[in-house]
Amino acid sequence: MMSDDSRDEERRTKLVKAGVAVGVGSAAIVAALLYASKVKKPKGGRPKADGTD
């Protein structure tokens, strides 16, 4: 049988892992939103005259 201390430690470990996963997911969402707000597609105006095709 598992003692109360080992159960508490196992529960704490699972909660820490879940917290880390939530933090990483949140950071990924924020990064994606920041990237999407910086990358703006041209709205069908004149093509850029920089010489690249």
Backbone hydrogen bonds, N-H to C=O, Kabsch-Sander energy under -0.5 kcal/mol:
donor,donor_aa,acceptor,acceptor_aa,energy
7,R,3,S,-1.9
8,D,4,D,-2.5
9,E,5,D,-2.3
10,E,6,S,-2.2
11,R,7,R,-2.5
12,R,8,D,-2.5
13,T,9,E,-2.3
14,K,10,E,-2.2
15,L,11,R,-2.3
16,V,12,R,-2.4
17,K,13,T,-2.4
18,A,14,K,-2.3
19,G,15,L,-2.4
20,V,16,V,-2.4
21,A,17,K,-2.3
22,V,18,A,-2.3
23,G,19,G,-2.3
24,V,20,V,-2.6
25,G,21,A,-2.4
26,S,22,V,-2.4
27,A,23,G,-2.3
28,A,24,V,-2.2
29,I,25,G,-2.1
30,V,26,S,-2.5
31,A,27,A,-2.5
32,A,28,A,-2.3
33,L,29,I,-2.3
34,L,30,V,-2.5
35,Y,31,A,-2.4
36,A,32,A,-2.5
37,S,33,L,-1.9
38,K,34,L,-1.3
39,V,35,Y,-2.1
40,K,38,K,-0.9
44,G,42,P,-0.6
50,D,48,K,-0.5
